[in-house]
């Protein structure tokens, strides 16, 4: 079982309805890996359809490098026959070729745009991540692996596009981001990475919607803008209240996460994966390696 690090909640960063609390932890065990966008850019990792015909819920990933590669739950991969998001965080072994579980976020396209996928540089919004994590946990409980409810994923993309007034020929999540890119860029400028942060707790209006924790500040710094992009897309929609969440409320959420009953499940790649069985809407998972928490996340569904 991984060691849940002691966490200090930093001062909130607020803009309009979005509040981000940086999370800090004492140095603990760290795992050596590249992030997916780094590996894709260098060419040490390739992602493609599993066959010429393709399969919506699976992609084939090859790592020719000598170091593990971390893919994050909810991150977007673009290209090939349709854009996808990761169903769970995966620590891809060095020198390996494996299938990874994904969900489609471009319902209206099933035709090759490219042979390989690239990083979309974006992360799924909070409601989509919650629907994803909920259905994947349910699938694991049934013994059917890291499968999502694809219909619910499409529903969340469609709902957000309706809320934001986005028209997309292929119902692509990417089009929601592109339609609001100036606002997203403006928001992102307000949320500068605080040196040393290893994670975030995020609130929209008066509700905590998510927590993400990493094993080291270097990872948090590199994924900061990409990770926040989904929450920013939430915030440009019609959320009435400005931030009202306190540090005490975040500390209570973290304590609840730390004291939860974690159940181990089979991971997709290296490491160990754990899930929390919650009696309310809150969903949490953790990818660990040894006693290090590589990526832990909580989504409240609020």
Secondary structure, 3 states (H helix, E strand, C coil): CCCCCCEEEEEEEEECCEEEEEEEECCCCCCCEEEHHHHHHHCCEEEECCCCCCCCCEEEEEECCCCEEEECCCEEEEECCCCEEECCCEEECCCEEEEEEEEECECCCCCCCCCEEEEEEEECCHHHHHHHHHHHHHHHHHCCCCCCCHHHHHHHHHHHHHHHCCCCCCCEHHHHHHHCHHHHHHHHHHCCCCCCCCEEEEEECCEEEEEEEECCHHHHHHHHHHHHHHHHHHHCCCCCCCCCCCHHHHHHHHHHHHCCCEEEECCCCECEEEEECCCCCCEEEEEEECCEEEEEEEECCC
